[in-house]
Amino acid sequence: MNQFEYKKVGEDAEDRLSRAFESEHGSVSVAEFDELFDYVATSFAKHASFSERSGADFTSSRYVDPQPWIRVVPRDGILPAESVRIGLSIVSASPRPVGLVFDYDENFIAILPGNLVVSTFKLKNLK
């Protein structure tokens, strides 16, 4: 099991987190974002199915404002702990600081560099 630092936040914290992350780690160009997105997509494929369309274990889209903060939607049935395990693996090996955000309807999990997990979920749901 991966060790991580955990911080519980409210549902309204994600926008604040993404702005702070980009402020700390810098913005990315469209080309840099495409490279980062390709890295994330390739890395997910080592753990589960990933697509820019529906039907996979995890889905996302590169057609958003380029930033080092990538939103991923797990399919129904993917437990938060599985998202944390995969997310920590991807973020820790990233060639550039990236924030991965798993969108679970009314909850989210943000995986950040330094094995930091910020979430609306209780810690027990993430282990």
N, C-alpha and C positions, 0 to 999 in steps of 0.2 A: 504494500500500500504506500502511495506517495505521501510524504509529509508536506504539510502546507500551513501557512499562516492564514487565519480566517477572520473576516470582519463581517458582521451582520449589519445590513442597512435596510432602509425603507424602499418601497417601490419607486419613489421619486428620485432616487440617487443616481440612476444610470446616466442621465444627461450630464450631471455634474462630474461624474467619474470620467466620462469620455472626453470632456473638455480639459480636465486636469491632466489626463493621460497625454493628450495631444500637445498640450502646453509644455509638459515635461520632456516628451520624447520627440517632438517636432512633427510637422505635417509631412505628407508624402505627395509626390507628383502622381499623375495617372499611371505612368510607366512603373514607378516604384510600387504603387498599390497593386497593379496587375501581377508583378513579381511576387509580392507578399501573398496575394490571394492564391496564386498558383502553388506557392509553398504550403499554405494551409490546406488546400484541396488535396494535394499529393500526400501530405502527412496524414490527413483523415483517412485516406484510402488504405493506410497501413493498419487501421483499427476497425473500420466500419465503412459502410457505403456512404458516399458523399456526392451530392449533385447540386447543380444550379437550378434544378427543377424539382418538383415534388417526387415522392416515391422512394427516397433514400432514407437511411438512418438519420443523416444530418443534411440539411439544405442551407444554402446561403446564396447571395447574389453579388456579383462584382459590379453591378450597375447601380452603384450608390456613390455618394460623394467620397472621393478618395481620402481615407484617413487610416491610421494604424489601429483601428478599432473595428473588428469584424464581427457582425452579428450572425449567429448560427441558430437554426431552429431544429431541435431534435424531434424525431417522429414520436408519436404517442407510444408509450411503453419504454422509452429510453430513460433509465433512472438518472437522477441528478448525479449520483456518485460515479456513474459511467462517464458522463460528460466531464466531470472534474478530472478523472483519471486520464482521459484522452487529451483534454485541454492542457493539463500540466505538461504532458509529454510534448505537445506541439509548441507551446509558448517557450518552454525551457530550451528547446533546440532551434528556435527561430533565429535567422541571420540578422534580424532587426527587431527591436522591441515591438511587440504586438499585443493588443488586448483582444481576447476572444470572449464574446458574450453569448451565452446560451439563453435563448428566449423560451421560457416555459410559461406561456399564457400570462398569468398574473405574477410570476416570479422570474428572476433572472439569476444567472451565475456569471460573474466576470472573472476570468483567469488572467492574471497579470504577471509580468516578470518578477522574479524573486520568489516564486511559489506562493504568491498572494492570491487568495480566493475571496472575493467580495460577493455577497449574495443576500437575497431576501429569504432564502431557505435557512432553516435551523441547521446547525453543524451536523447533527445526527443524520440528516438526509444526504449529506455530502460525502460521507465516509463509507 
